[in-house]
C-alpha cells in the first residue's frame, strides 16, 4: 500500500538556513532518501516552496475564486511530502519517525486511495 507523508512545521521551529542545525537536518533528509531508495519503497517526494507562493482555488456557486496563500489558517505549514510503498501502517510509522522534521514538526501519514479495481 502506498502512504503519503505530509511534512508540517512552523517556520520559527525550523533551523536557520546555513546553520549547523540546518546542515544536520539536510543530512538527515539525505539519509532518509538513501534508506527509502535502498529499501525500494520510495515512490516520490519533494519540498514545497513557502506559503507566500501558494494560491488556493475553490468553486462556489459555479464561480471560480482564487486566494493568495493556503486556505486553512494554521500555525504549521505543509513543507513537503514523500510517497512510500509499504506493507502496513506500522512500517509507515517507523519511516515517518525517521524524517528529520518529526523532531520539531509533525509528519501526517495517510494511505493513498487505490481506484484501480484490479488492485482490490
Backbone as XML, in Angstrom:
<?xml version="1.0"?>
<chain id="A" units="angstrom">
  <residue number="1" name="UNK">
    <atom name="N" x="0.840" y="-1.174" z="0.000"/>
    <atom name="CA" x="0.000" y="0.000" z="0.000"/>
    <atom name="C" x="0.884" y="1.236" z="0.000"/>
  </residue>
  <residue number="2" name="UNK">
    <atom name="N" x="0.445" y="2.253" z="-0.711"/>
    <atom name="CA" x="1.210" y="3.488" z="-0.735"/>
    <atom name="C" x="0.694" y="4.435" z="0.347"/>
  </residue>
  <residue number="3" name="UNK">
    <atom name="N" x="1.647" y="5.096" z="0.995"/>
    <atom name="CA" x="1.341" y="6.065" z="2.040"/>
    <atom name="C" x="1.960" y="7.400" z="1.664"/>
  </residue>
  <residue number="4" name="UNK">
    <atom name="N" x="1.231" y="8.482" z="1.965"/>
    <atom name="CA" x="1.779" y="9.820" z="1.796"/>
    <atom name="C" x="2.179" y="10.336" z="3.167"/>
  </residue>
  <residue number="5" name="UNK">
    <atom name="N" x="3.355" y="10.909" z="3.211"/>
    <atom name="CA" x="3.887" y="11.507" z="4.422"/>
    <atom name="C" x="3.878" y="13.023" z="4.212"/>
  </residue>
  <residue number="6" name="UNK">
    <atom name="N" x="2.978" y="13.717" z="4.877"/>
    <atom name="CA" x="2.864" y="15.166" z="4.759"/>
    <atom name="C" x="3.700" y="15.787" z="5.870"/>
  </residue>
  <residue number="7" name="UNK">
    <atom name="N" x="4.631" y="16.628" z="5.497"/>
    <atom name="CA" x="5.618" y="17.166" z="6.428"/>
    <atom name="C" x="5.222" y="18.589" z="6.811"/>
  </residue>
  <residue number="8" name="UNK">
    <atom name="N" x="4.861" y="18.776" z="8.083"/>
    <atom name="CA" x="4.424" y="20.075" z="8.589"/>
    <atom name="C" x="5.410" y="20.598" z="9.627"/>
  </residue>
  <residue number="9" name="UNK">
    <atom name="N" x="5.613" y="21.902" z="9.622"/>
    <atom name="CA" x="6.376" y="22.538" z="10.681"/>
    <atom name="C" x="6.009" y="24.010" z="10.762"/>
  </residue>
  <residue number="10" name="UNK">
    <atom name="N" x="6.394" y="24.633" z="11.843"/>
    <atom name="CA" x="6.220" y="26.076" z="11.966"/>
    <atom name="C" x="7.540" y="26.730" z="11.567"/>
  </residue>
  <residue number="11" name="UNK">
    <atom name="N" x="7.480" y="27.811" z="10.811"/>
    <atom name="CA" x="8.728" y="28.439" z="10.353"/>
    <atom name="C" x="9.677" y="28.786" z="11.495"/>
  </residue>
  <residue number="12" name="UNK">
    <atom name="N" x="9.146" y="29.197" z="12.623"/>
    <atom name="CA" x="10.031" y="29.585" z="13.728"/>
    <atom name="C" x="10.711" y="28.389" z="14.399"/>
  </residue>
  <residue number="13" name="UNK">
    <atom name="N" x="10.199" y="27.173" z="14.170"/>
    <atom name="CA" x="10.831" y="25.993" z="14.776"/>
    <atom name="C" x="11.889" y="25.372" z="13.867"/>
  </residue>
  <residue number="14" name="UNK">
    <atom name="N" x="11.912" y="25.779" z="12.619"/>
    <atom name="CA" x="12.862" y="25.219" z="11.654"/>
    <atom name="C" x="14.248" y="25.818" z="11.854"/>
  </residue>
  <residue number="15" name="UNK">
    <atom name="N" x="15.282" y="25.009" z="11.723"/>
    <atom name="CA" x="16.643" y="25.559" z="11.851"/>
    <atom name="C" x="16.902" y="26.644" z="10.800"/>
  </residue>
  <residue number="16" name="UNK">
    <atom name="N" x="17.709" y="27.615" z="11.161"/>
    <atom name="CA" x="18.045" y="28.716" z="10.269"/>
    <atom name="C" x="18.898" y="28.207" z="9.111"/>
  </residue>
  <residue number="17" name="UNK">
    <atom name="N" x="18.530" y="28.640" z="7.905"/>
    <atom name="CA" x="19.254" y="28.248" z="6.700"/>
    <atom name="C" x="20.749" y="28.525" z="6.879"/>
  </residue>
  <residue number="18" name="UNK">
    <atom name="N" x="21.570" y="27.531" z="6.557"/>
    <atom name="CA" x="23.019" y="27.669" z="6.615"/>
    <atom name="C" x="23.631" y="27.368" z="7.975"/>
  </residue>
  <residue number="19" name="UNK">
    <atom name="N" x="22.793" y="27.256" z="9.013"/>
    <atom name="CA" x="23.321" y="26.971" z="10.351"/>
    <atom name="C" x="23.745" y="25.506" z="10.451"/>
  </residue>
  <residue number="20" name="UNK">
    <atom name="N" x="24.546" y="25.160" z="11.455"/>
    <atom name="CA" x="24.914" y="23.758" z="11.644"/>
    <atom name="C" x="23.674" y="22.863" z="11.841"/>
  </residue>
  <residue number="21" name="UNK">
    <atom name="N" x="22.650" y="23.388" z="12.518"/>
    <atom name="CA" x="21.421" y="22.621" z="12.719"/>
    <atom name="C" x="20.706" y="22.370" z="11.391"/>
  </residue>
  <residue number="22" name="UNK">
    <atom name="N" x="20.739" y="23.372" z="10.516"/>
    <atom name="CA" x="20.134" y="23.209" z="9.193"/>
    <atom name="C" x="20.892" y="22.154" z="8.397"/>
  </residue>
  <residue number="23" name="UNK">
    <atom name="N" x="22.222" y="22.212" z="8.456"/>
    <atom name="CA" x="23.039" y="21.226" z="7.746"/>
    <atom name="C" x="22.757" y="19.821" z="8.266"/>
  </residue>
  <residue number="24" name="UNK">
    <atom name="N" x="22.589" y="19.687" z="9.582"/>
    <atom name="CA" x="22.274" y="18.383" z="10.170"/>
    <atom name="C" x="20.904" y="17.891" z="9.699"/>
  </residue>
  <residue number="25" name="UNK">
    <atom name="N" x="19.932" y="18.804" z="9.616"/>
    <atom name="CA" x="18.603" y="18.431" z="9.134"/>
    <atom name="C" x="18.682" y="17.948" z="7.686"/>
  </residue>
  <residue number="26" name="UNK">
    <atom name="N" x="19.426" y="18.665" z="6.856"/>
    <atom name="CA" x="19.547" y="18.280" z="5.452"/>
    <atom name="C" x="20.271" y="16.943" z="5.313"/>
  </residue>
  <residue number="27" name="UNK">
    <atom name="N" x="21.260" y="16.697" z="6.166"/>
    <atom name="CA" x="21.941" y="15.398" z="6.158"/>
    <atom name="C" x="20.955" y="14.304" z="6.554"/>
  </residue>
  <residue number="28" name="UNK">
    <atom name="N" x="20.042" y="14.620" z="7.475"/>
    <atom name="CA" x="19.009" y="13.666" z="7.864"/>
    <atom name="C" x="18.071" y="13.349" z="6.715"/>
  </residue>
  <residue number="29" name="UNK">
    <atom name="N" x="17.709" y="14.369" z="5.935"/>
    <atom name="CA" x="16.871" y="14.126" z="4.761"/>
    <atom name="C" x="17.611" y="13.272" z="3.734"/>
  </residue>
  <residue number="30" name="UNK">
    <atom name="N" x="18.901" y="13.543" z="3.532"/>
    <atom name="CA" x="19.691" y="12.747" z="2.598"/>
    <atom name="C" x="19.747" y="11.295" z="3.050"/>
  </residue>
  <residue number="31" name="UNK">
    <atom name="N" x="19.921" y="11.081" z="4.352"/>
    <atom name="CA" x="19.958" y="9.716" z="4.891"/>
    <atom name="C" x="18.605" y="9.026" z="4.719"/>
  </residue>
  <residue number="32" name="UNK">
    <atom name="N" x="17.516" y="9.769" z="4.950"/>
    <atom name="CA" x="16.186" y="9.190" z="4.768"/>
    <atom name="C" x="15.980" y="8.799" z="3.305"/>
  </residue>
  <residue number="33" name="UNK">
    <atom name="N" x="16.317" y="9.698" z="2.397"/>
    <atom name="CA" x="16.175" y="9.418" z="0.961"/>
    <atom name="C" x="16.981" y="8.187" z="0.565"/>
  </residue>
  <residue number="34" name="UNK">
    <atom name="N" x="18.214" y="8.102" z="1.066"/>
    <atom name="CA" x="19.072" y="6.969" z="0.737"/>
    <atom name="C" x="18.476" y="5.656" z="1.257"/>
  </residue>
  <residue number="35" name="UNK">
    <atom name="N" x="17.989" y="5.662" z="2.504"/>
    <atom name="CA" x="17.402" y="4.458" z="3.095"/>
    <atom name="C" x="16.148" y="4.031" z="2.342"/>
  </residue>
  <residue number="36" name="UNK">
    <atom name="N" x="15.225" y="4.978" z="2.112"/>
    <atom name="CA" x="13.975" y="4.638" z="1.426"/>
    <atom name="C" x="14.244" y="4.149" z="0.004"/>
  </residue>
  <residue number="37" name="UNK">
    <atom name="N" x="15.244" y="4.735" z="-0.664"/>
    <atom name="CA" x="15.618" y="4.275" z="-2.012"/>
    <atom name="C" x="16.229" y="2.886" z="-1.954"/>
  </residue>
  <residue number="38" name="UNK">
    <atom name="N" x="17.164" y="2.692" z="-1.037"/>
    <atom name="CA" x="17.831" y="1.389" z="-0.904"/>
    <atom name="C" x="16.836" y="0.298" z="-0.523"/>
  </residue>
  <residue number="39" name="UNK">
    <atom name="N" x="15.842" y="0.637" z="0.280"/>
    <atom name="CA" x="14.810" y="-0.326" z="0.679"/>
    <atom name="C" x="13.796" y="-0.580" z="-0.441"/>
  </residue>
  <residue number="40" name="UNK">
    <atom name="N" x="13.856" y="0.220" z="-1.509"/>
    <atom name="CA" x="12.950" y="0.037" z="-2.643"/>
    <atom name="C" x="11.528" y="0.495" z="-2.391"/>
  </residue>
  <residue number="41" name="UNK">
    <atom name="N" x="11.322" y="1.408" z="-1.424"/>
    <atom name="CA" x="9.958" y="1.833" z="-1.087"/>
    <atom name="C" x="9.643" y="3.261" z="-1.521"/>
  </residue>
  <residue number="42" name="UNK">
    <atom name="N" x="10.653" y="4.034" z="-1.896"/>
    <atom name="CA" x="10.446" y="5.434" z="-2.259"/>
    <atom name="C" x="9.755" y="5.536" z="-3.616"/>
  </residue>
  <residue number="43" name="UNK">
    <atom name="N" x="8.611" y="6.221" z="-3.659"/>
    <atom name="CA" x="7.891" y="6.431" z="-4.915"/>
    <atom name="C" x="7.922" y="7.890" z="-5.354"/>
  </residue>
  <residue number="44" name="UNK">
    <atom name="N" x="8.250" y="8.797" z="-4.435"/>
    <atom name="CA" x="8.347" y="10.210" z="-4.786"/>
    <atom name="C" x="8.415" y="11.064" z="-3.547"/>
  </residue>
  <residue number="45" name="UNK">
    <atom name="N" x="8.734" y="12.325" z="-3.753"/>
    <atom name="CA" x="8.784" y="13.267" z="-2.658"/>
    <atom name="C" x="9.474" y="14.535" z="-3.087"/>
  </residue>
  <residue number="46" name="UNK">
    <atom name="N" x="9.026" y="15.623" z="-2.543"/>
    <atom name="CA" x="9.618" y="16.924" z="-2.863"/>
    <atom name="C" x="9.361" y="17.884" z="-1.716"/>
  </residue>
  <residue number="47" name="UNK">
    <atom name="N" x="10.197" y="18.895" z="-1.631"/>
    <atom name="CA" x="9.955" y="20.027" z="-0.741"/>
    <atom name="C" x="9.036" y="20.996" z="-1.484"/>
  </residue>
  <residue number="48" name="UNK">
    <atom name="N" x="8.300" y="21.779" z="-0.735"/>
    <atom name="CA" x="7.417" y="22.781" z="-1.313"/>
    <atom name="C" x="7.957" y="24.172" z="-1.007"/>
  </residue>
  <residue number="49" name="UNK">
    <atom name="N" x="7.738" y="25.092" z="-1.919"/>
    <atom name="CA" x="8.087" y="26.486" z="-1.646"/>
    <atom name="C" x="7.161" y="27.005" z="-0.550"/>
  </residue>
  <residue number="50" name="UNK">
    <atom name="N" x="7.504" y="28.135" z="0.028"/>
    <atom name="CA" x="6.767" y="28.701" z="1.158"/>
    <atom name="C" x="5.323" y="29.056" z="0.841"/>
  </residue>
  <residue number="51" name="UNK">
    <atom name="N" x="4.549" y="29.235" z="1.916"/>
    <atom name="CA" x="3.127" y="29.530" z="1.741"/>
    <atom name="C" x="2.887" y="30.859" z="1.047"/>
  </residue>
  <residue number="52" name="UNK">
    <atom name="N" x="3.879" y="31.740" z="1.051"/>
    <atom name="CA" x="3.732" y="33.012" z="0.353"/>
    <atom name="C" x="3.673" y="32.819" z="-1.160"/>
  </residue>
  <residue number="53" name="UNK">
    <atom name="N" x="4.001" y="31.624" z="-1.668"/>
    <atom name="CA" x="3.916" y="31.344" z="-3.105"/>
    <atom name="C" x="2.638" y="30.588" z="-3.470"/>
  </residue>
  <residue number="54" name="UNK">
    <atom name="N" x="1.845" y="30.211" z="-2.471"/>
    <atom name="CA" x="0.662" y="29.376" z="-2.703"/>
    <atom name="C" x="-0.529" y="30.196" z="-3.193"/>
  </residue>
  <residue number="55" name="UNK">
    <atom name="N" x="-1.360" y="29.552" z="-4.003"/>
    <atom name="CA" x="-2.646" y="30.097" z="-4.414"/>
    <atom name="C" x="-3.677" y="29.015" z="-4.191"/>
  </residue>
  <residue number="56" name="UNK">
    <atom name="N" x="-4.755" y="29.351" z="-3.494"/>
    <atom name="CA" x="-5.839" y="28.401" z="-3.262"/>
    <atom name="C" x="-6.970" y="28.679" z="-4.239"/>
  </residue>
  <residue number="57" name="UNK">
    <atom name="N" x="-7.598" y="27.614" z="-4.715"/>
    <atom name="CA" x="-8.697" y="27.709" z="-5.674"/>
    <atom name="C" x="-9.903" y="26.991" z="-5.104"/>
  </residue>
  <residue number="58" name="UNK">
    <atom name="N" x="-11.064" y="27.608" z="-5.244"/>
    <atom name="CA" x="-12.319" y="26.945" z="-4.888"/>
    <atom name="C" x="-13.393" y="27.447" z="-5.835"/>
  </residue>
  <residue number="59" name="UNK">
    <atom name="N" x="-14.425" y="26.628" z="-6.003"/>
    <atom name="CA" x="-15.555" y="26.991" z="-6.846"/>
    <atom name="C" x="-16.781" y="27.049" z="-5.955"/>
  </residue>
  <residue number="60" name="UNK">
    <atom name="N" x="-17.449" y="28.191" z="-5.951"/>
    <atom name="CA" x="-18.662" y="28.396" z="-5.157"/>
    <atom name="C" x="-19.732" y="28.975" z="-6.075"/>
  </residue>
  <residue number="61" name="UNK">
    <atom name="N" x="-20.861" y="28.288" z="-6.139"/>
    <atom name="CA" x="-21.946" y="28.759" z="-6.993"/>
    <atom name="C" x="-21.546" y="28.876" z="-8.443"/>
  </residue>
  <residue number="62" name="UNK">
    <atom name="N" x="-20.652" y="27.980" z="-8.903"/>
    <atom name="CA" x="-20.206" y="27.997" z="-10.289"/>
    <atom name="C" x="-19.143" y="29.032" z="-10.585"/>
  </residue>
  <residue number="63" name="UNK">
    <atom name="N" x="-18.750" y="29.818" z="-9.599"/>
    <atom name="CA" x="-17.756" y="30.864" z="-9.803"/>
    <atom name="C" x="-16.419" y="30.423" z="-9.192"/>
  </residue>
  <residue number="64" name="UNK">
    <atom name="N" x="-15.345" y="30.551" z="-9.980"/>
    <atom name="CA" x="-14.010" y="30.205" z="-9.518"/>
    <atom name="C" x="-13.464" y="31.364" z="-8.690"/>
  </residue>
  <residue number="65" name="UNK">
    <atom name="N" x="-13.007" y="31.047" z="-7.483"/>
    <atom name="CA" x="-12.386" y="32.043" z="-6.606"/>
    <atom name="C" x="-10.948" y="31.624" z="-6.346"/>
  </residue>
  <residue number="66" name="UNK">
    <atom name="N" x="-10.049" y="32.581" z="-6.372"/>
    <atom name="CA" x="-8.654" y="32.298" z="-6.030"/>
    <atom name="C" x="-8.244" y="33.200" z="-4.876"/>
  </residue>
  <residue number="67" name="UNK">
    <atom name="N" x="-7.378" y="32.662" z="-4.030"/>
    <atom name="CA" x="-6.884" y="33.406" z="-2.875"/>
    <atom name="C" x="-5.385" y="33.186" z="-2.767"/>
  </residue>
  <residue number="68" name="UNK">
    <atom name="N" x="-4.666" y="34.218" z="-2.384"/>
    <atom name="CA" x="-3.239" y="34.056" z="-2.114"/>
    <atom name="C" x="-3.075" y="33.256" z="-0.837"/>
  </residue>
  <residue number="69" name="UNK">
    <atom name="N" x="-2.117" y="32.359" z="-0.849"/>
    <atom name="CA" x="-1.808" y="31.590" z="0.346"/>
    <atom name="C" x="-2.692" y="30.381" z="0.516"/>
  </residue>
  <residue number="70" name="UNK">
    <atom name="N" x="-2.422" y="29.625" z="1.575"/>
    <atom name="CA" x="-3.232" y="28.430" z="1.844"/>
    <atom name="C" x="-4.607" y="28.836" z="2.365"/>
  </residue>
  <residue number="71" name="UNK">
    <atom name="N" x="-5.592" y="27.996" z="2.112"/>
    <atom name="CA" x="-6.956" y="28.295" z="2.549"/>
    <atom name="C" x="-7.093" y="28.142" z="4.048"/>
  </residue>
  <residue number="72" name="UNK">
    <atom name="N" x="-6.574" y="27.054" z="4.589"/>
    <atom name="CA" x="-6.705" y="26.787" z="6.021"/>
    <atom name="C" x="-5.669" y="27.601" z="6.791"/>
  </residue>
  <residue number="73" name="UNK">
    <atom name="N" x="-6.132" y="28.323" z="7.786"/>
    <atom name="CA" x="-5.218" y="29.068" z="8.646"/>
    <atom name="C" x="-4.704" y="28.128" z="9.729"/>
  </residue>
  <residue number="74" name="UNK">
    <atom name="N" x="-3.430" y="27.930" z="9.771"/>
    <atom name="CA" x="-2.825" y="27.041" z="10.743"/>
    <atom name="C" x="-1.434" y="27.544" z="11.066"/>
  </residue>
  <residue number="75" name="UNK">
    <atom name="N" x="-0.936" y="27.196" z="12.217"/>
    <atom name="CA" x="0.423" y="27.598" z="12.584"/>
    <atom name="C" x="1.441" y="26.739" z="11.862"/>
  </residue>
  <residue number="76" name="UNK">
    <atom name="N" x="1.111" y="25.477" z="11.648"/>
    <atom name="CA" x="2.039" y="24.598" z="10.941"/>
    <atom name="C" x="1.798" y="24.700" z="9.434"/>
  </residue>
  <residue number="77" name="UNK">
    <atom name="N" x="2.868" y="24.657" z="8.677"/>
    <atom name="CA" x="2.803" y="24.796" z="7.232"/>
    <atom name="C" x="3.255" y="23.500" z="6.572"/>
  </residue>
  <residue number="78" name="UNK">
    <atom name="N" x="2.573" y="23.133" z="5.507"/>
    <atom name="CA" x="2.969" y="21.969" z="4.724"/>
    <atom name="C" x="4.238" y="22.329" z="3.956"/>
  </residue>
  <residue number="79" name="UNK">
    <atom name="N" x="5.321" y="21.627" z="4.269"/>
    <atom name="CA" x="6.609" y="21.966" z="3.670"/>
    <atom name="C" x="7.102" y="20.981" z="2.634"/>
  </residue>
  <residue number="80" name="UNK">
    <atom name="N" x="6.473" y="19.804" z="2.579"/>
    <atom name="CA" x="6.902" y="18.805" z="1.613"/>
    <atom name="C" x="6.180" y="17.499" z="1.849"/>
  </residue>
  <residue number="81" name="UNK">
    <atom name="N" x="6.541" y="16.508" z="1.059"/>
    <atom name="CA" x="5.871" y="15.216" z="1.156"/>
    <atom name="C" x="6.769" y="14.110" z="0.637"/>
  </residue>
  <residue number="82" name="UNK">
    <atom name="N" x="6.436" y="12.911" z="1.036"/>
    <atom name="CA" x="7.000" y="11.687" z="0.464"/>
    <atom name="C" x="5.837" y="10.762" z="0.150"/>
  </residue>
  <residue number="83" name="UNK">
    <atom name="N" x="6.029" y="9.884" z="-0.813"/>
    <atom name="CA" x="5.126" y="8.763" z="-1.051"/>
    <atom name="C" x="5.986" y="7.503" z="-1.006"/>
  </residue>
  <residue number="84" name="UNK">
    <atom name="N" x="5.635" y="6.599" z="-0.097"/>
    <atom name="CA" x="6.364" y="5.341" z="0.053"/>
    <atom name="C" x="5.395" y="4.186" z="-0.116"/>
  </residue>
  <residue number="85" name="UNK">
    <atom name="N" x="5.857" y="3.097" z="-0.675"/>
    <atom name="CA" x="5.064" y="1.878" z="-0.848"/>
    <atom name="C" x="5.493" y="0.908" z="0.246"/>
  </residue>
  <residue number="86" name="UNK">
    <atom name="N" x="4.609" y="0.691" z="1.216"/>
    <atom name="CA" x="4.954" y="-0.086" z="2.403"/>
    <atom name="C" x="3.873" y="-1.125" z="2.693"/>
  </residue>
  <residue number="87" name="UNK">
    <atom name="N" x="4.209" y="-2.163" z="3.447"/>
    <atom name="CA" x="3.249" y="-3.240" z="3.684"/>
    <atom name="C" x="2.095" y="-2.868" z="4.608"/>
  </residue>
  <residue number="88" name="UNK">
    <atom name="N" x="2.334" y="-1.939" z="5.556"/>
    <atom name="CA" x="1.269" y="-1.638" z="6.508"/>
    <atom name="C" x="1.563" y="-0.330" z="7.245"/>
  </residue>
  <residue number="89" name="UNK">
    <atom name="N" x="0.601" y="0.095" z="8.061"/>
    <atom name="CA" x="0.727" y="1.348" z="8.795"/>
    <atom name="C" x="1.888" y="1.313" z="9.781"/>
  </residue>
  <residue number="90" name="UNK">
    <atom name="N" x="2.126" y="0.189" z="10.407"/>
    <atom name="CA" x="3.244" y="0.107" z="11.356"/>
    <atom name="C" x="4.570" y="0.443" z="10.671"/>
  </residue>
  <residue number="91" name="UNK">
    <atom name="N" x="4.782" y="-0.085" z="9.483"/>
    <atom name="CA" x="6.002" y="0.229" z="8.725"/>
    <atom name="C" x="6.028" y="1.711" z="8.359"/>
  </residue>
  <residue number="92" name="UNK">
    <atom name="N" x="4.876" y="2.246" z="7.963"/>
    <atom name="CA" x="4.797" y="3.667" z="7.607"/>
    <atom name="C" x="5.163" y="4.544" z="8.800"/>
  </residue>
  <residue number="93" name="UNK">
    <atom name="N" x="4.699" y="4.184" z="9.981"/>
    <atom name="CA" x="5.005" y="4.975" z="11.171"/>
    <atom name="C" x="6.490" y="4.908" z="11.519"/>
  </residue>
  <residue number="94" name="UNK">
    <atom name="N" x="7.109" y="3.771" z="11.286"/>
    <atom name="CA" x="8.555" y="3.662" z="11.524"/>
    <atom name="C" x="9.332" y="4.597" z="10.590"/>
  </residue>
  <residue number="95" name="UNK">
    <atom name="N" x="8.939" y="4.648" z="9.314"/>
    <atom name="CA" x="9.595" y="5.555" z="8.376"/>
    <atom name="C" x="9.323" y="7.011" z="8.742"/>
  </residue>
  <residue number="96" name="UNK">
    <atom name="N" x="8.090" y="7.318" z="9.139"/>
    <atom name="CA" x="7.744" y="8.698" z="9.497"/>
    <atom name="C" x="8.643" y="9.222" z="10.607"/>
  </residue>
  <residue number="97" name="UNK">
    <atom name="N" x="8.971" y="8.373" z="11.565"/>
    <atom name="CA" x="9.827" y="8.778" z="12.676"/>
    <atom name="C" x="11.252" y="9.093" z="12.226"/>
  </residue>
  <residue number="98" name="UNK">
    <atom name="N" x="11.653" y="8.627" z="11.041"/>
    <atom name="CA" x="12.997" y="8.879" z="10.519"/>
    <atom name="C" x="13.110" y="10.210" z="9.781"/>
  </residue>
  <residue number="99" name="UNK">
    <atom name="N" x="11.992" y="10.831" z="9.449"/>
    <atom name="CA" x="12.018" y="12.119" z="8.741"/>
    <atom name="C" x="12.457" y="13.190" z="9.741"/>
  </residue>
  <residue number="100" name="UNK">
    <atom name="N" x="13.500" y="13.953" z="9.436"/>
    <atom name="CA" x="14.061" y="14.893" z="10.408"/>
    <atom name="C" x="13.056" y="15.874" z="11.015"/>
  </residue>
  <residue number="101" name="UNK">
    <atom name="N" x="12.097" y="16.327" z="10.265"/>
    <atom name="CA" x="11.133" y="17.307" z="10.779"/>
    <atom name="C" x="10.285" y="16.729" z="11.907"/>
  </residue>
  <residue number="102" name="UNK">
    <atom name="N" x="10.220" y="15.411" z="12.028"/>
    <atom name="CA" x="9.470" y="14.800" z="13.132"/>
    <atom name="C" x="10.014" y="15.252" z="14.482"/>
  </residue>
  <residue number="103" name="UNK">
    <atom name="N" x="11.257" y="15.727" z="14.518"/>
    <atom name="CA" x="11.873" y="16.170" z="15.766"/>
    <atom name="C" x="11.366" y="17.530" z="16.229"/>
  </residue>
  <residue number="104" name="UNK">
    <atom name="N" x="10.800" y="18.335" z="15.313"/>
    <atom name="CA" x="10.312" y="19.654" z="15.720"/>
    <atom name="C" x="9.000" y="20.038" z="15.045"/>
  </residue>
  <residue number="105" name="UNK">
    <atom name="N" x="8.482" y="19.186" z="14.180"/>
    <atom name="CA" x="7.223" y="19.442" z="13.488"/>
    <atom name="C" x="6.328" y="18.224" z="13.588"/>
  </residue>
  <residue number="106" name="UNK">
    <atom name="N" x="5.536" y="17.998" z="12.550"/>
    <atom name="CA" x="4.583" y="16.890" z="12.522"/>
    <atom name="C" x="4.654" y="16.198" z="11.173"/>
  </residue>
  <residue number="107" name="UNK">
    <atom name="N" x="4.620" y="14.887" z="11.189"/>
    <atom name="CA" x="4.527" y="14.102" z="9.959"/>
    <atom name="C" x="3.162" y="13.428" z="9.969"/>
  </residue>
  <residue number="108" name="UNK">
    <atom name="N" x="2.302" y="13.818" z="9.047"/>
    <atom name="CA" x="0.988" y="13.189" z="8.910"/>
    <atom name="C" x="1.121" y="12.036" z="7.924"/>
  </residue>
  <residue number="109" name="UNK">
    <atom name="N" x="0.701" y="10.852" z="8.319"/>
    <atom name="CA" x="0.802" y="9.660" z="7.488"/>
    <atom name="C" x="-0.609" y="9.281" z="7.045"/>
  </residue>
  <residue number="110" name="UNK">
    <atom name="N" x="-0.804" y="9.198" z="5.725"/>
    <atom name="CA" x="-2.129" y="8.851" z="5.190"/>
    <atom name="C" x="-1.998" y="7.868" z="4.047"/>
  </residue>
  <residue number="111" name="UNK">
    <atom name="N" x="-2.807" y="6.794" z="4.085"/>
    <atom name="CA" x="-2.792" y="5.862" z="2.955"/>
    <atom name="C" x="-3.419" y="6.521" z="1.735"/>
  </residue>
  <residue number="112" name="UNK">
    <atom name="N" x="-2.888" y="6.187" z="0.559"/>
    <atom name="CA" x="-3.450" y="6.698" z="-0.690"/>
    <atom name="C" x="-4.591" y="5.784" z="-1.133"/>
  </residue>
  <residue number="113" name="UNK">
    <atom name="N" x="-5.607" y="6.380" z="-1.702"/>
    <atom name="CA" x="-6.716" y="5.613" z="-2.260"/>
    <atom name="C" x="-6.238" y="4.927" z="-3.538"/>
  </residue>
  <residue number="114" name="UNK">
    <atom name="N" x="-6.703" y="3.722" z="-3.758"/>
    <atom name="CA" x="-6.392" y="2.994" z="-4.988"/>
    <atom name="C" x="-7.720" y="2.737" z="-5.695"/>
  </residue>
  <residue number="115" name="UNK">
    <atom name="N" x="-7.937" y="3.467" z="-6.762"/>
    <atom name="CA" x="-9.198" y="3.336" z="-7.509"/>
    <atom name="C" x="-9.129" y="2.293" z="-8.608"/>
  </residue>
  <residue number="116" name="UNK">
    <atom name="N" x="-8.033" y="1.542" z="-8.688"/>
    <atom name="CA" x="-7.886" y="0.507" z="-9.699"/>
    <atom name="C" x="-8.519" y="-0.784" z="-9.168"/>
  </residue>
  <residue number="117" name="UNK">
    <atom name="N" x="-9.635" y="-1.230" z="-9.753"/>
    <atom name="CA" x="-10.300" y="-2.429" z="-9.252"/>
    <atom name="C" x="-9.412" y="-3.678" z="-9.292"/>
  </residue>
  <residue number="118" name="UNK">
    <atom name="N" x="-8.413" y="-3.695" z="-10.158"/>
    <atom name="CA" x="-7.524" y="-4.856" z="-10.248"/>
    <atom name="C" x="-6.669" y="-5.015" z="-8.995"/>
  </residue>
  <residue number="119" name="UNK">
    <atom name="N" x="-6.494" y="-3.926" z="-8.226"/>
    <atom name="CA" x="-5.647" y="-3.951" z="-7.034"/>
    <atom name="C" x="-6.447" y="-4.221" z="-5.759"/>
  </residue>
  <residue number="120" name="UNK">
    <atom name="N" x="-7.745" y="-4.320" z="-5.837"/>
    <atom name="CA" x="-8.541" y="-4.506" z="-4.606"/>
    <atom name="C" x="-8.900" y="-5.952" z="-4.378"/>
  </residue>
</chain>
